Amino acid sequence: MGLNRFPRVMGMRSGYDPAEVDALIGRIESTLGRGARDLEPVTADDVRRATFRAKRGGYHETAVDFALEAFVVALETKATAPMRLAMAEPTGDMLREEWFETQAARVERVAFRPGRMGTGYNEDEVDAFLDRIVATLRGTTDYPVTAKEVREARFSTVLLRSGYLIADVDAFLAGIADVLDQRG
């Protein structure tokens, strides 16, 4: 039974085959020490190279791509992290902070596609807002951004010069708002 981890595309559109996506994420979670332990491990490069068949009513590609981007960061971090001594097991808080750090790194690395037909969000405004989100995730600001602010964020659009693809930014910020809900 599929877990429905991601939103589905609507109507007659095709998205990523959910069974293939779920299988890959199962292997990623196993590699990261969560979920089933007996699945074939994956590397960050395996995840980067992964492709999925198109399936009508499948998973929304952008949502899956952003999640996989975060998993790539987690896999790279795991690959370079020294083994922890058993007596220094991470606490729930430690894992939480690591997770928020992973999310902050993901915000720093996100690359939005350019807007189409000469329209898009003002890049400077979006970048400044992302900087505030990173500081919030890391707990290094006296003025944290709330999930509500992220959901209600508005940026001016630019015409006939480079801007960020509006759908990319909106989809990414929707995911980050969910992350900030957990920051609490």
C-alpha positions in Angstrom: 0.0 0.0 0.0 1.5 3.4 -1.0 2.2 5.8 1.8 1.0 8.9 -0.2 4.0 10.8 1.0 3.5 13.5 -1.6 0.7 15.5 -3.2 -0.6 14.0 -6.4 -1.0 15.7 -9.7 -4.6 16.4 -10.6 -6.7 15.3 -13.5 -5.1 13.8 -16.6 -1.6 15.0 -15.8 1.3 12.7 -15.2 3.6 12.7 -12.2 6.3 10.5 -10.8 5.4 6.8 -10.4 4.6 6.6 -6.6 5.7 3.0 -6.2 9.2 3.9 -7.6 9.5 7.0 -5.5 8.4 5.2 -2.3 10.8 2.4 -3.1 13.7 4.8 -3.4 12.8 6.7 -0.3 12.5 3.4 1.6 16.1 2.7 0.6 17.2 6.3 1.6 15.6 6.0 5.0 17.2 2.5 5.5 20.6 4.0 4.6 20.1 6.9 7.1 19.3 4.4 9.8 15.5 4.9 9.8 12.8 2.4 8.8 13.6 -1.0 7.4 17.3 -1.9 7.9 17.6 -4.6 5.2 17.2 -2.5 2.1 19.9 -1.9 -0.5 21.8 1.3 0.7 22.0 4.3 -1.6 24.5 7.1 -2.0 23.8 10.8 -2.6 24.8 10.3 -6.3 22.3 7.5 -6.6 19.6 9.8 -5.5 20.8 12.6 -7.8 20.7 10.2 -10.8 17.3 8.7 -9.9 14.7 8.8 -12.6 11.0 7.8 -12.3 8.5 6.6 -14.8 5.6 9.0 -15.5 2.2 7.9 -14.2 -1.1 9.6 -14.5 -2.1 10.9 -11.1 1.4 10.3 -9.8 3.3 12.3 -7.3 3.9 16.0 -7.9 7.4 16.2 -9.3 8.4 19.4 -7.6 7.5 18.1 -4.2 9.4 14.9 -4.7 12.4 16.8 -6.2 12.7 19.1 -3.1 12.4 16.2 -0.7 15.1 14.3 -2.6 17.3 17.4 -2.5 17.1 17.4 1.3 17.8 13.6 1.4 21.0 14.2 -0.8 22.2 16.7 1.9 21.4 14.2 4.6 23.2 11.4 2.8 26.3 13.6 2.1 26.3 14.6 5.8 26.1 11.0 6.9 28.9 10.0 4.5 31.3 12.5 6.0 30.2 12.3 9.7 32.5 10.3 12.0 30.8 7.3 13.7 29.3 8.4 17.0 30.4 6.6 20.1 27.5 4.7 21.7 27.8 6.7 24.9 27.2 10.0 23.0 24.0 8.9 21.5 22.1 11.9 20.1 19.1 13.0 22.1 15.8 14.0 20.4 16.9 17.6 20.6 20.2 16.9 18.9 18.4 15.1 16.1 15.9 18.0 15.8 18.7 20.5 15.5 20.5 18.4 12.9 17.3 18.1 11.0 16.8 21.9 11.1 20.4 22.4 10.0 19.8 20.1 7.1 16.7 22.2 6.2 18.8 25.4 6.5 21.5 24.0 4.2 18.7 23.0 1.7 17.4 26.6 1.7 20.9 28.0 1.2 21.4 25.6 -1.8 18.1 25.9 -3.5 18.3 26.9 -7.1 15.1 28.2 -8.7 14.6 28.0 -12.4 14.4 31.3 -14.3 10.9 32.8 -14.8 9.3 32.1 -18.1 8.5 34.7 -20.8 10.4 37.4 -18.9 8.4 37.4 -15.7 9.4 36.1 -12.3 9.8 37.0 -8.7 12.4 39.7 -7.8 15.5 37.7 -7.0 16.9 40.1 -4.4 13.6 40.0 -2.4 13.4 36.3 -2.5 17.1 35.9 -1.5 16.7 38.3 1.4 13.7 36.4 2.6 15.5 33.0 2.3 18.3 34.5 4.4 15.8 35.2 7.2 14.5 31.7 6.9 18.0 30.2 7.2 18.7 32.3 10.4 15.3 31.2 11.8 16.0 27.5 11.2 19.5 27.9 12.8 18.1 29.9 15.7 20.5 32.8 15.0 18.1 35.6 14.8 16.1 37.8 17.2 13.4 38.1 14.5 12.5 34.6 13.4 10.2 34.1 10.5 6.9 32.3 11.3 5.3 29.7 9.1 2.4 32.1 8.7 4.7 34.8 7.3 6.2 32.3 4.9 2.7 31.2 3.7 1.7 34.9 3.2 5.0 36.1 1.7 4.6 38.3 -1.4 7.3 39.3 -3.8 7.3 41.8 -6.5 7.5 40.4 -10.0 10.0 41.6 -12.6 9.5 41.9 -16.3 12.0 41.4 -19.0 14.9 40.7 -16.7 15.9 37.6 -14.8 13.6 36.5 -12.0 12.8 33.3 -10.2 10.1 31.0 -11.6 7.1 31.8 -9.5 5.8 28.2 -9.2 9.2 27.0 -8.0 9.4 29.6 -5.3 5.8 29.1 -4.1 6.2 25.3 -4.0 9.5 25.5 -2.1 8.2 28.1 0.5 5.1 25.9 1.1 7.4 23.1 2.1 9.5 25.4 4.3 6.4 26.7 6.0 5.6 23.1 7.1 9.2 22.8 8.4 8.8 26.0 10.4 5.6 24.7 11.9 7.8 22.0 13.5 10.3 24.5 14.7 7.6 25.9 17.0 
